[in-house]
Amino acid sequence: MNKNRIIGISIVVLIMGILLIIANLYIDYNLRKYSVYYAHNMTHKEGTHPEMAMALENIKVIRTPASRGIRYDYDGLAKVYNERNNGNSPSICATYVYGVEYLYSNSKDRSYIFNSDFSLKAIYNSNTAKMEYEKSDIDDEELYKEVYNNFGFLVKANVNHKPLINMQKEFNKKYYKRFN
């Protein structure tokens, strides 16, 4: 009798442990897969762009529309190329060297580096091999419009993709400070 009770309790504890692991994995998957939707519905300060940040950070799990001239490179960093413009092939990716940052390149000599909240941090000039932190000659809003014109399809494909289980509160707990 005592032996059966120990076996029964062990099986119940094992099943509960497995269910707990599966639940935690689903929460993480849900927050990443629907991150653009959650970011769109989260309050954020002006000048931050959480939808684009979440689209780039979670590009391997969100919807990535197939289109002529759009190429995805998942080897190493997940990088997106927009080859629709003749002669100019802008690219964008998330980097994780100094925390989360985003790199947007629209020409052969200039790359723009954005902070984790997708606000402009610096400009890298490959001709001079220098990082420029002073952005006086750059119109931030014009640059964001250019980024959205080239890569806004990632946001549009995911912003209305509603989850079966809405975890907006958990998303806000995790990312509110980052975008405010």
N, C-alpha and C positions, 0 to 999 in steps of 0.2 A: 504494500500500500504506500509506504513512504517513498519507495523507489519510483513508483508510477507518478506520484505527486511531483517529485523533482524533475522527472522527464517532461511532464506536462508544463510546468513553470518554465523550464528551459526553452521549450518550443514556443511558448507565448512570448517570452522575452526576445527570442531570435526573430520572430515574425514582426514584433513591434519595432525592433531595430532596423530591419529591412524596410519597413514602411516609412520610418523616419528618414532614412537615407534617400529613398525615392522622392519623398515630399520635398526635401531640401534641394535635390537636383532639379526638380520641376520648377521650383521657385526661381532658381538661378536662370534656367532656360527661358522661362516666361519673361523675366525682367530684361533679358538680352534680346529675345525675338521681337518683343513688342516695345522696345525702348524708344523708338521714334514716336509712336503713338503716345506713350507716357510722357515723353519730353514735350510734345506739343501741348499736352493738357496740364503741364506744370507751370506755375507762376515763376518768372525769371526776370532778372534785371535787364534793363535796356542795354544793348551792345553785346549781349551774349546770344549764341545761336545753338541751343541745346539739341534741336532736331538734327542738324547736320553733324554735330559732334557725336551723337548717339548712332547715327547711320554709319559713320566711318569707323567708330570704335567696335561696332557689332556687325560689320559687313558680312562676316562669314555665316551668320544665322538669319539675317533679315532677308526680305525679298530683294533680289537684284535683277531688274528687268533686262532681258536680252534685247539688244537693239543694234542696228547697223552702226558701226563706228565706235561702239562702246566695248572696251576690253577690260576684263578683270584679271589681275595677276595675284594669285594667292601664294606664290612662292616667297616665303619669308613674310614681309609686311603685306597686308592686303592692300593693293594699290589699284586705283581705277584710272583708266586712260580714256579720254574723250577725243577720238580721232575724226570727229565730224567736220571740224574746221580744217580747211585745206592749209597745209603748211604749218599750222600751229596745233600741237597736240598736248593740251594741258593734262596734268595728272594731279591726283590727290591721294593722301594716305594718312593713317594714324601711326605715330611713332611712340616708342615707349622707352627712350633713352633717359630722359630727365622727367619721368612721370609721363602722363599722357599729353602729347602734343600732336598737332596736325600740320602736315607739310603740303602746300599747294604750289605747284610749279606751272606757270603759264607761258614761259619762254625759256630759251636756252641759257639766259644769263641771270634771271631772277627767280628766287623761290621765297615764298611767304610762310612764316612759321606762326602758328596760332597756339594760344594757351589751351588748357583743358576745357575752358568754357567757350572756346572758339572765338576769342577776341585776339586781335593781331598783336603778336609779341615782338617779332623782328623780321628783317628782310635779309636774305643771304644773296650776295652778289658774287656769282662764280667768276666773273672777269677779274675782280680784285681779290677774290677769296676772303672777303670780309663780311662779318655779320654787322648789320646796321640796326641799332635799337631805336634810333630817332626816326620817327615816321612822319615828319612834317610835310613831305611832298606826296604822301599817300592819302587819298580819300577813302577812309575805312568803309563807308557805305557803298561806294562804287566798287570796291574790291569784293565785298560780300555779294553784291548783285552779280558780279562776274562769276564768282564761285557757284552761286545758285543757278545761273544760266547754264553753266557747264555740267554741274553735278546735282542740281535740284531734283532730278528724276529719282534719285535714291530716297529723298524725303517724300516726294509725292507718291511713290509706290507703297510706302509704309505708314503714312500719317493717318490714314483711315482704316488701317488693318486692325480691327478691334479683337482683343483677346477673349477667349471663352471665360476665363477667370480674371477679373480685373484686379490688378495689384498696384493700383496707382499710389496708395498710401505707402507701400513698401518702397516703391521707386522714389517717391518724394523723400522718404527717410534717408535713402542712400545718396541721392544726388542734389538735394535742395541747396546745401551749402556751396556746392561746386558752381552752381549757376546763379547764385545770389550774393 
